[in-house]
Amino acid sequence: MPPLSEKKHSISLEWIATLRAEIGRVIVGQRYLVDRLLVGLLANGHVLLEGVPGLAKTLSIRTLATATQADFKRIQFTPDLLPADIIGTLMYSPKDGKFETRKGPIFANLILADEINRAPAKVQSALLEAMQEHQVTIGETSYKLPEPFLVLATENPIDQEGTYPLPEAQVDRFMLKLKIEYPSKAEEREILDRMASTAPKLDVNPVVSLDAIRAARKEVNEVYVDPKVRDYIVDLILATRKPQDFGLDIEQYIQFGASPRATINLTLAAKAWALLQGRDYVIPQDIKEIGMDVLRHRVIPSYEAEAEEITSESLVTSILEAVPVP
């Protein structure tokens, strides 16, 4: 395969390095998190972050928004939140005797849906049209959302008090689901040195324009995926539905496999990942690197799996190991 051209390098890779450096001024470590946020940004895919409180999930998203000069809105999800609080509503004006549209905070480039699983299903479902169609309907009128438009949501683990499981239809609309872990000892010490202050320095400079992001997204579309690699992607998805066809005796542990949306998302995420590695073509290792984040929330364990403490991650790992690599 031919290497990236100088033009591609100047458009995509240089601003990505600058953006990483700017985020690193505020966020200690968390390379996995930052890289996956960049994949979502490049591949036009929503990202769901799961982890216990205090792991810089919200701070990372806010830092990314500031560094990319994007219009940013934060929505704090609570049990008493209403759908109109997110998408907007029609307000009656006594002066004019007419209804006026009052747009909600969803009208922004980057949406931070903070602690999304603190709100009940009817509120979470208010995001469905926005995430899939990039538009919302208020009354009888549909309004296009600004581009780029990205929902970056955080959630606490389901076993924490006061949370609601996300509807499967909504979870499937997230391209990636990330599991955020605790920092290492060295990173924890650096966090202490930086942040143990009543006024920690969290200033972020805008270093990337929205035009640069749009240009990079066009390059993602041009990243080459060989037919054999495409077949490999399809085989991985099929293995989540009929694992017995690939020599896996785990069908009793899978209630639902991945949808066709997973096939599309895995391909786009692999293209973005390849571009981040400096390539304009996808290799099977790209699929393996990003596959867990695309599939962990789409492979639904059965009751039997839960009884035996078999997680979706272990099922996806078995599939990634069993499906032959081209």
Residue pairs with C-beta under 8 A, 6 or more apart in sequence:
1 224
1 279
1 280
1 281
2 280
3 279
3 280
4 12
4 13
4 278
4 279
4 280
5 280
8 219
8 280
9 278
11 212
11 215
11 216
11 219
12 215
12 216
12 219
12 275
13 275
13 278
15 207
15 208
15 212
15 216
16 38
16 216
16 276
18 207
18 208
19 38
19 64
19 67
19 68
19 207
19 208
20 34
20 38
22 63
22 67
22 204
22 205
22 207
23 34
23 60
23 63
23 64
23 67
23 204
24 34
25 204
26 59
26 63
26 202
26 204
27 33
27 34
27 56
27 59
27 60
27 63
28 56
28 183
28 187
28 190
28 191
28 194
29 183
29 184
29 187
29 190
30 55
30 56
30 60
30 180
30 183
32 178
33 49
33 56
33 57
33 60
33 178
33 180
34 60
34 64
35 276
36 47
36 176
36 178
36 293
37 47
37 60
37 61
37 64
37 152
38 272
38 276
39 45
39 175
39 176
39 269
39 272
39 273
39 276
39 290
40 46
40 47
40 150
40 152
40 175
40 176
41 64
41 68
41 148
41 150
41 213
42 213
42 216
42 217
42 220
42 272
42 275
42 276
43 175
43 217
43 220
43 265
43 268
43 269
43 271
43 272
44 148
44 150
44 217
44 268
45 150
45 174
45 175
45 176
45 265
45 268
45 269
46 131
46 150
46 151
46 152
46 153
46 173
46 174
46 175
46 176
47 150
47 151
47 152
47 153
47 174
47 175
47 176
47 177
47 178
48 116
48 153
48 154
48 155
48 166
48 171
48 174
48 176
48 177
48 178
48 297
49 57
49 61
49 152
49 153
49 154
49 155
49 177
49 178
49 180
50 154
50 155
50 156
50 157
50 177
50 178
50 179
50 180
51 57
51 154
51 156
51 157
51 179
51 180
51 181
52 156
52 157
52 160
53 156
55 180
55 181
55 182
55 183
57 154
57 180
58 74
58 112
58 114
58 154
59 202
61 110
61 112
61 152
61 154
62 72
62 74
62 112
63 202
63 204
64 110
64 152
65 72
65 109
65 110
65 112
66 72
66 204
66 206
67 204
67 205
67 206
67 207
67 208
68 110
68 206
68 207
68 208
68 209
68 210
68 213
69 206
69 208
69 209
69 210
70 108
70 109
70 110
70 148
70 210
71 108
71 109
71 110
71 146
72 108
72 109
72 110
72 112
73 105
73 106
73 107
73 108
73 110
73 111
73 112
74 105
74 111
74 112
74 114
75 81
75 85
75 86
75 105
75 106
75 111
75 112
75 113
75 114
76 114
76 115
77 113
77 114
77 115
77 116
77 117
77 118
77 119
77 123
77 124
78 118
78 119
79 118
79 119
79 120
79 162
81 119
81 123
82 123
83 122
83 123
83 125
83 126
84 104
85 104
85 123
86 104
86 105
86 106
86 123
86 126
86 127
87 103
87 104
87 106
87 126
87 130
87 136
87 137
87 138
88 101
88 102
88 103
88 104
88 106
88 107
88 136
88 138
89 101
89 102
89 104
89 138
90 99
90 100
90 101
90 102
90 138
90 139
91 99
91 100
91 101
91 102
92 98
92 99
92 100
93 99
93 100
99 139
101 138
101 139
101 141
101 143
103 138
103 143
104 136
105 111
106 127
106 130
106 136
106 145
107 143
107 145
107 146
108 146
108 149
109 146
109 147
109 148
109 149
109 150
109 210
110 150
110 152
111 149
111 150
111 151
111 152
112 152
112 153
112 154
113 127
113 151
113 152
113 153
113 154
114 153
114 154
115 154
115 155
115 156
116 124
116 153
116 154
116 155
116 166
117 124
117 155
117 156
117 158
117 163
117 164
117 165
117 166
118 156
118 162
118 163
118 164
119 164
120 164
121 164
121 167
124 164
124 166
124 167
124 170
125 167
125 169
125 170
127 151
127 170
127 173
128 169
128 170
128 173
129 135
129 136
129 137
130 136
130 145
130 149
130 151
131 151
131 170
131 173
131 174
132 173
134 144
134 145
134 147
134 149
135 142
135 143
135 144
135 145
136 142
136 143
136 145
137 143
147 214
148 210
148 213
148 214
148 217
151 174
153 174
155 163
155 166
156 163
157 163
158 165
168 256
168 300
171 177
171 297
171 298
172 259
172 261
172 262
172 297
172 298
173 261
174 297
175 265
175 268
175 269
175 294
176 265
176 269
176 290
176 293
176 294
177 293
177 296
177 297
178 293
179 296
179 313
182 188
183 191
194 200
194 201
216 275
219 275
219 280
220 268
220 271
220 272
220 275
221 271
222 280
223 271
223 272
223 274
223 275
223 279
223 280
223 281
223 282
224 280
224 281
224 282
225 233
225 267
225 270
225 271
225 281
225 282
226 281
226 282
226 326
228 326
229 282
229 283
229 284
229 287
229 326
230 267
231 326
232 284
232 287
232 323
232 324
232 325
232 326
233 263
233 266
233 267
233 270
233 287
234 263
235 246
235 323
235 324
236 266
236 287
236 291
236 295
236 319
236 320
236 323
237 257
237 258
237 260
237 262
237 263
237 266
238 245
238 246
239 245
239 246
239 248
239 319
239 322
239 323
240 254
240 257
240 258
240 262
240 295
240 298
240 299
240 315
240 316
240 319
241 254
241 257
241 258
242 251
242 257
243 249
243 250
243 251
243 254
243 318
243 319
243 322
244 251
246 319
246 322
246 323
247 322
248 318
248 319
248 322
250 315
250 318
252 302
252 304
252 305
253 301
253 302
253 304
253 305
253 308
253 310
253 315
254 299
254 300
254 301
254 302
254 305
254 315
255 300
255 301
255 302
255 303
255 305
256 299
256 300
257 298
257 299
258 295
258 298
258 299
259 298
262 294
262 295
262 298
265 294
266 287
266 290
266 291
266 294
266 295
267 282
269 290
269 293
269 294
270 282
270 286
270 287
270 290
271 282
273 282
273 286
273 289
273 290
274 280
274 281
274 282
274 283
274 286
277 286
284 325
284 326
288 320
288 325
291 316
291 320
292 313
292 316
292 317
292 320
295 312
295 316
295 319
296 312
296 313
296 316
297 312
299 312
299 315
299 316
299 319
300 312
301 310
301 311
301 312
301 315
305 311
305 315
